[in-house]
Amino acid sequence: MNLSSMVFLLSFSLFFLFISLMLVLYNKSYMLEFDLLSLNSVDLVYVLYIDWISSMFLSFVMFISSMVLFYSGGYMEGDPNLNRFIYLVLGFVMSMGFMIISPNLVSILLGWDGLGLVSYALVIYYQNEKSSNAGMLTVLSNRVGDVAILLSISLMLMLGSWNFTIYSFFLDDSKWLMIKFLLVLAAMTKSAQIPFSAWLPAAMAAPTPVSALVHSSTLVTAGVYLMIRFSEALVDSVTQTFLLLIACLTMFMSGLGANFEYDLKKIIALSTLSQLGVMMSILALGFADLAFFHLLTHALFKALLFMCAGIIIHNVNEYQDIRCMGGLINFMPLTCMCMNLANFSLCGMPFLSGFYSKDLILEVAFMSPLNMVSFFLYVISTGLTVCYTFRLIFYSLTGNYNLNSMSCISDENKIMTNPLIMLSMMAIISGWSLSWLIFPELYMVCLSNFIKMLALTVSILGALIGYFLNMMEVSFNLNSLSYYPTSVFVGSMWFMPYLSTMKISDKLLFFGSNLNMIGDKGWSETLGGQGFYLTLMEVSSFGQLFQENSVKIFMKVFMFSLIVLGLLLI
């Protein structure tokens, strides 16, 4: 089942890649509209938009999905519900496909809601309490974005069409600011920006193949992709500054939190959150093409990183604490090589795919009219990314051997290692090949020597701090928890999981429940449908008595009429 699905998706990936190259070559795009309903002057249509952006993103999504499905054959081996899992993953990919090719807010809702629904089913796949809580947090956080999309659909009714790619050029702040804020809010929930960041590490309760798919090219990138399509409306808007500040804070918060995290999958999830902040921030600065470039390169090396993490977890008896690993380079050379390749690409190592997109984003951002807060957050977040990456390398791949004596660790499972080789090749060659394709005319970067060397300097400092400070902590027993409140605050994403689950959500859910009992099931039922039904039934039963020609009724009416007539005559 998984092999046939993998071949199907891989063939479609090559097909869409060919379509994308043709559309780039001939500079064309195609739009197909299907009229569903005509309401006064507004047509409800289902729209398919095929241009080089949508077809290339579809190609990458299907390529990564095919590798994930092949990898799942080894990772999920022995699972009694493997076919159900594969159908859910295929439904996930189909929902993402619907969302990618839709430039219309009504048609985009099909894929947008499909992603939320299938992600819930995948997060609760293991059917335990932790998965249930994580799934509920995920689906409730994403419902905020769904409501924002629905409200923006109702507001765009005034435009006469829901094709936001056409109208995004003409939406000025004086009249359409609310639509912009609603769409930015929808993108923030899907891409887990502050204050909706808590669901993304919680979604690690899903199986690792799902994490590789969700955190690389599907669910979390949906918000970024929506903003790429909507980017023209953000130019010279208040929402631009708002999104820039939120994205930079998200980037800083996740990078800081990853340095205090010990769960392998959550560290990689927080690195995804950091890179989503990079994409959103450069989008807010007005460079949608750079955000799309980083979206594609990040998808490849992040899927590779999650797959390597899955193999490591699988081999060390399902431990996810990096302190229970160590010295894996001696037992799993292929997996460790691929993981280091993905890590270096994440850090922006020259001539790997992450370098071409991330380095260009940093230089263009430093060249833009940034405020000082955003500038410092960019610089510190870049150093923190390299810091937590080298900390991860020290604890898991090198360092002391901390595994159980009964652990059987090897790279012998070819079903799980073959996709790593494919993704590693793409992580190496995708950067320069996409840079030639997307940017035929080079960016003119003019920076001082200090700013030019700043990213490299901060990265080297982050690497030294991340590796040697943790080595000293392990070797000399440095007490890093002496400032326990600070460590808890920083390591728990600024208390965001507690606020999202215990305080705000509980009060909102209780308020919604009470409102439902008082309103929907209370007054609106009595005065609305249920009340009208009871009144209609009483009137109907009274009319039924007349139709039955009851003598008693006629006598009562006759006597009542005589009494009324007598009173009138008196």
Helices and strands as residue ranges (DSSP letters): H 2-26, E 30-39, E 42-50, H 52-75, H 82-100, H 105-123, H 129-155, G 156-159, H 164-167, H 173-190, H 199-202, G 203-205, H 208-214, H 221-229, H 231-234, H 238-258, H 264-284, H 288-315, G 322-324, G 328-330, H 333-347, H 353-367, H 372-392, I 393-397, H 414-438, H 449-464, I 465-469, H 470-476, H 484-491, H 496-498, I 499-503, H 504-515, I 516-523, H 524-527, H 529-547, H 551-569
